[in-house]
């Protein structure tokens, strides 16, 4: 029984290290999405706010993509479960929606 515990120890350490890398990346993505959705133009003359919303959403999409690639590597290494793919997938969907359908109107 003791040997089985020691055999799983590297996987646990790997999972913790992966989580330490991925959680801040997902939190940064969420913060950029918060900025993107909070930016609403004051009127038709406020194109700068609309541009800033698009920049924040684009950066969130790029960061979600990088986080998804890291998640893929860690799932392939069998350090994480497949449900971790939902963490970068949902913000990526929200970023795409902000860039297209839910873009701020001028």
C-alpha positions in Angstrom: 0.0 0.0 0.0 2.9 2.4 0.8 4.4 1.9 -2.7 1.2 3.0 -4.4 1.2 6.2 -2.4 4.7 7.0 -3.5 3.9 6.1 -7.1 1.2 8.8 -7.2 3.2 11.4 -5.5 4.8 12.8 -8.7 1.4 13.1 -10.3 0.1 15.0 -7.3 3.1 17.4 -7.3 2.7 17.8 -11.1 -1.0 18.6 -10.7 -0.3 21.2 -8.0 2.4 22.8 -10.2 0.1 22.9 -13.2 -2.7 24.5 -11.1 -0.2 27.1 -9.8 0.5 28.0 -13.5 -3.0 27.8 -14.9 -5.1 29.5 -12.2 -3.3 32.8 -12.4 -3.6 32.7 -16.2 -7.3 32.0 -16.0 -7.8 34.8 -13.4 -5.9 37.2 -15.7 -8.1 36.2 -18.6 -11.2 36.8 -16.4 -9.9 40.2 -15.4 -9.4 41.2 -19.0 -12.9 40.1 -19.8 -14.2 42.1 -16.9 -12.5 45.2 -18.4 -13.8 44.4 -21.9 -17.4 44.0 -20.7 -17.3 47.0 -18.3 -16.2 49.4 -21.1 -19.3 51.0 -22.5 -19.0 54.1 -24.8 -20.6 57.2 -23.4 -22.0 58.1 -26.8 -21.5 57.9 -30.5 -18.4 60.1 -30.2 -16.6 57.7 -27.8 -14.8 55.4 -30.2 -11.8 55.2 -27.9 -13.7 53.2 -25.3 -15.0 50.8 -27.9 -11.5 50.3 -29.1 -10.2 49.7 -25.6 -13.0 47.1 -25.1 -11.9 45.3 -28.3 -8.2 45.4 -27.2 -9.1 43.9 -23.8 -11.2 41.2 -25.4 -8.5 40.4 -27.9 -5.9 40.1 -25.2 -8.3 37.9 -23.2 -8.8 35.7 -26.2 -5.0 35.4 -26.7 -4.4 34.6 -23.1 -7.2 32.0 -23.1 -5.5 30.4 -26.1 -2.2 30.2 -24.4 -3.8 28.8 -21.2 -5.7 26.2 -23.4 -2.4 25.1 -24.9 -0.8 24.8 -21.5 -3.8 22.8 -20.3 -3.5 20.5 -23.3 0.1 19.8 -22.5 -0.7 19.1 -18.8 -3.7 16.9 -19.7 -1.5 14.9 -22.2 1.1 14.4 -19.4 -1.8 13.1 -17.3 -1.3 15.6 -14.5 -4.7 17.1 -14.9 -8.2 15.9 -15.8 -10.0 16.9 -19.0 -12.5 19.1 -17.2 -9.6 21.7 -16.9 -10.3 22.5 -20.6 -13.5 24.3 -19.6 -11.6 27.0 -17.7 -9.9 28.5 -20.8 -12.8 27.5 -23.2 -15.5 29.6 -21.5 -13.6 32.8 -21.3 -12.5 32.3 -24.9 -16.2 32.0 -25.9 -17.0 35.2 -23.9 -14.1 37.0 -25.6 -15.3 36.0 -29.1 -18.8 37.1 -28.2 -17.5 40.5 -27.0 -15.5 40.9 -30.2 -18.5 40.1 -32.5 -22.1 39.9 -31.3 -21.8 41.8 -28.1 -19.3 44.5 -29.3 -20.1 48.0 -27.9 -22.2 49.9 -30.4 -21.4 53.5 -31.2 
